[in-house]
Structure formats: structure tokens, C-alpha cells
């Protein structure tokens, strides 16, 4: 069952809807951020036991979880994207009912799993992929991580400094070449600086001072990463024209229950499951 909540909903209306559904449904209300998350989880949860609640974004989901903690509403669980919480040092949100994705978001969690290799084996051109990795001395996964990191560091700085830059204007489709899959880092940073109304010297200093060293994928945001992969599959490592949404769909289909069981996210949900009226997993 999927309860689809539109963007006009608030944490309060989400709680009200859960309470109304509770009069006829006695299973688990499972909170997710959006439609892509719903599409993913409906294949991995026990459908007859779970009602997926599309909260229409992370703020709504976290807000609803906080209200649930104060309202003694039983039978609720969910998963959220931590985004940059770990880099900010933010504590987990409502860990008694919520699990965080292993990476910053669901898309990145899929990309860092064996689902990427399954996707590449089906949609990449083997000769082109091998030639790219040999020429550059890095794997496709490493190239995606390094390229997405440049966007992610700017996103992190944007959230930390409050520049309010619209990243729809900084799409990887604009700055990652289809010709050779390279990143125009100079152009990307110049455009960010212009949108933030700062000069390049100020931006460089801020990146040095405010973006801590971090492990691989720590700065990656999934929307950037899947668009970067789409650019590569369109010419450098493949011959299939697709966009980031299609790449995300293919990663979901390539992801198996076995992969899920290897995640910290799954381990957290198994602990939460012990407090629920019905099992989450088959």
C-alpha cells in the first residue's frame, strides 16, 4: 500500500493521515522522502504488512518523526537521506523509528553497491569502458566519485555558508563533457561564485577552510552522480542515451535483497522491526 502525499502536506497533516489510516490498517506505516524512495522500498518490504507514506521531502519526514516521538503513535518506521549530516556532525534523527541510508542518499547508496557493476555490465560498452579505465587509470566508480565531489563540496559550502545558490543552474549536464567525460571545474566554480555573489578568491579560501577532508563519497549527492553516469553512458563508456532518472530506475532494478542485507541501513531497520506490530521484511 502506498499513501502518496503531495508537496502541500506538512508534518502535522502526515500524522493526521497516519492516524486516519490506522482505523483500517494495522500494519507498519513506513515513512519515505519521495516517489523514487517509494518505488525502491515497495520491492524490498513485505507489502501486505507495510503502508508506504510518501512524505514529500526530508523536512516533512523528519518533522513527522519528531511529532510521532511526542504523540506515542505506534507502528511507524522509515528511512531518510542523511545528506551532509555526518559532515556537519549532526546526530541521527529519531533512531528509535528511523534508519539513515548508508551513503548521503538512496541514489548514492545504490551507486556504491554491486548494483553499479550490474548496470554497467548491461548498459556500458565493454571495449569503451575498458579503454576509459585504462586511459585514466581509475575505475568508473572512482571517476564518478571524484567528479561528483566537486559539485558536492560546493553544495556543502552552500548549506554551511547560506549562499542560497540554486543548483538547478549548476547541473552536471552543463559542466561534464559528453565528449571526454571531463569536468569543467573552472567553469563550475566560476558560475557558483557568480551565483553566490562572491569572487573566486573568496570561494577558494572557503573551500579550503570549510570543507573538511572526508572519505570517498562523503560529499556526493545522488542527483549529481546519476547525471554524471548518464553523461558517460551516452558516449564515453556506452552508446545508450539516458538521463539521471533512467539511471536511477536501472540502479533500483539492479539492486537485490542480498545487497540490502549488507547495509547498516538494513541492520538498523531490523532493530526497529522488533518494536513494530508486523515484520518489515519477508
PATORLO-426817 format. One record per residue (C-alpha): residue in one letter; y, z, x. Coordinates in steps of 0.2 Angstrom, whole numbers, padded with zeros to 4 digits, always signed. Layout:
BEGIN
AYZX ...
This chain:
BEGIN
X+0000+0000+0000 X+0017-0004+0007 X+0033+0004+0000 X+0047-0008+0005 X+0064+0000+0006 X+0079-0011+0009 X+0094-0008+0021 X+0104+0001+0007 X+0092+0015+0007 X+0096+0032+0016 X+0085+0046+0022 X+0088+0055+0006 X+0083+0040-0005 X+0067+0038+0006 X+0062+0056+0002 X+0065+0054-0016 X+0054+0039-0016 X+0040+0048-0007 X+0041+0062-0020 X+0040+0050-0034 X+0026+0041-0027 X+0017+0057-0024 X+0014+0059-0043 X+0002+0045-0042 X-0003+0043-0024 X-0011+0057-0015 X-0014+0050+0002 X-0003+0048+0018 X+0015+0042+0017 X+0017+0033+0034 X+0035+0030+0040 X+0039+0014+0050 X+0055+0007+0055 X+0054-0011+0049 X+0044-0025+0042 X+0036-0030+0059 X+0030-0012+0061 X+0023-0013+0043 X+0014-0029+0047 X+0006-0021+0063 X+0001-0005+0056 X-0007-0012+0040 X-0021-0019+0051 X-0024-0003+0060 X-0023+0011+0047 X-0036+0015+0033 X-0027+0005+0019 X-0034+0015+0004 X-0028+0031+0012 X-0011+0026+0018 X+0006+0020+0010 X+0017+0012+0022 X+0035+0016+0020 X+0047+0004+0027 X+0062+0015+0031 X+0074+0000+0036 X+0078+0006+0053 X+0076+0020+0066 X+0091+0031+0060 X+0084+0031+0042 X+0066+0035+0048 X+0072+0050+0060 X+0084+0056+0046 X+0070+0056+0033 X+0058+0065+0046 X+0071+0079+0048 X+0073+0081+0030 X+0054+0082+0027 X+0054+0096+0040 X+0066+0106+0029 X+0058+0102+0012 X+0040+0106+0015 X+0034+0089+0010 X+0016+0087+0015 X+0006+0071+0019 X+0019+0062+0029 X+0017+0054+0046 X+0024+0040+0055 X+0029+0031+0071 X+0046+0027+0079 X+0053+0017+0094 X+0060+0030+0107 X+0071+0016+0113 X+0081+0024+0128 X+0077+0042+0123 X+0067+0045+0139 X+0080+0039+0150 X+0093+0050+0140 X+0081+0065+0142 X+0080+0067+0123 X+0066+0077+0116 X+0053+0070+0105 X+0059+0068+0086 X+0048+0078+0074 X+0032+0078+0084 X+0023+0088+0070 X+0023+0072+0060 X+0030+0058+0071 X+0022+0049+0086 X+0033+0038+0098 X+0027+0021+0104 X+0021+0021+0122 X+0035+0010+0128 X+0053+0009+0121 X+0047+0000+0106 X+0032-0008+0097 X+0035-0026+0105 X+0036-0019+0122 X+0020-0008+0119 X+0011-0024+0114 X+0018-0034+0129 X+0012-0020+0141 X-0006-0021+0134 X-0020-0033+0136 X-0013-0042+0121 X-0001-0052+0133 X-0016-0059+0143 X-0025-0064+0127 X-0009-0073+0121 X-0007-0082+0137 X-0025-0087+0138 X-0022-0096+0121 X-0005-0102+0122 X+0000-0104+0140 X-0005-0119+0151 X-0016-0113+0164 X-0010-0125+0178 X+0008-0122+0174 X+0006-0103+0173 X-0004-0103+0190 X+0009-0114+0198 X+0023-0102+0192 X+0015-0086+0198 X+0010-0094+0215 X+0028-0101+0217 X+0037-0085+0214 X+0024-0073+0220 X+0024-0062+0204 X+0014-0061+0188 X+0021-0067+0171 X+0022-0049+0165 X+0032-0044+0181 X+0044-0058+0178 X+0047-0053+0160 X+0050-0035+0165 X+0062-0040+0179 X+0072-0052+0168 X+0072-0040+0153 X+0078-0026+0164 X+0094-0034+0167 X+0098-0035+0148 X+0091-0018+0146 X+0102-0010+0159 X+0117-0017+0150 X+0110-0011+0133 X+0108+0007+0141 X+0125+0007+0148 X+0132+0001+0132 X+0124+0015+0122 X+0129+0028+0136 X+0147+0022+0138 X+0151+0017+0120 X+0157+0000+0123 X+0150-0006+0106 X+0146-0023+0113 X+0136-0035+0101 X+0121-0040+0109 X+0118-0054+0097 X+0131-0063+0109 X+0120-0059+0124 X+0104-0067+0119 X+0091-0072+0132 X+0090-0089+0124 X+0108-0091+0131 X+0105-0084+0149 X+0087-0088+0153 X+0085-0106+0158 X+0071-0116+0149 X+0071-0127+0165 X+0065-0115+0178 X+0064-0098+0168 X+0078-0091+0179 X+0091-0078+0173 X+0109-0082+0175 X+0113-0064+0180 X+0131-0068+0185 X+0135-0076+0168 X+0126-0062+0158 X+0136-0048+0167 X+0152-0058+0166 X+0150-0060+0147 X+0146-0042+0145 X+0161-0037+0154 X+0172-0048+0144 X+0165-0041+0128 X+0167-0023+0134 X+0185-0027+0140 X+0181-0021+0157 X+0182-0030+0174 X+0166-0034+0184 X+0170-0021+0197 X+0170-0008+0184 X+0154-0014+0177 X+0146-0015+0194 X+0151+0003+0198 X+0145+0009+0181 X+0128+0001+0183 X+0126+0010+0200 X+0132+0026+0193 X+0125+0027+0176 X+0108+0018+0176 X+0096+0029+0185 X+0081+0022+0194 X+0066+0021+0182 X+0048+0014+0181 X+0044-0003+0176 X+0048-0007+0158 X+0059+0008+0156 X+0074-0002+0152 X+0065-0016+0142 X+0069-0019+0124 X+0056-0029+0115 X+0068-0041+0106 X+0074-0047+0123 X+0057-0048+0131 X+0048-0058+0117 X+0063-0070+0118 X+0061-0072+0137 X+0042-0075+0135 X+0046-0088+0121 X+0058-0097+0134 X+0044-0098+0147 X+0030-0104+0134 X+0042-0118+0129 X+0041-0126+0146 X+0038-0117+0162 X+0021-0109+0158 X+0017-0118+0142 X+0021-0133+0131 X+0022-0123+0114 X+0039-0122+0106 X+0041-0105+0098 X+0054-0091+0095 X+0053-0072+0098 X+0047-0069+0080 X+0032-0080+0083 X+0028-0072+0100 X+0029-0055+0091 X+0017-0061+0077 X+0005-0068+0090 X+0005-0052+0100 X+0001-0042+0084 X-0014-0053+0081 X-0020-0052+0099 X-0019-0033+0099 X-0035-0024+0095 X-0040-0007+0089 X-0048-0004+0106 X-0031-0006+0114 X-0023+0005+0101 X-0035+0019+0105 X-0030+0019+0124 X-0012+0023+0120 X-0003+0040+0119 X+0004+0035+0103 X-0014+0035+0095 X-0018+0051+0103 X-0003+0059+0095 X-0007+0052+0078 X-0025+0059+0080 X-0017+0076+0082 X-0006+0074+0067 X-0020+0067+0057 X-0028+0084+0057 X-0014+0091+0046 X-0015+0077+0034 X-0024+0076+0017 X-0034+0060+0022 X-0038+0051+0038 X-0026+0038+0045 X-0040+0028+0054 X-0057+0022+0048 
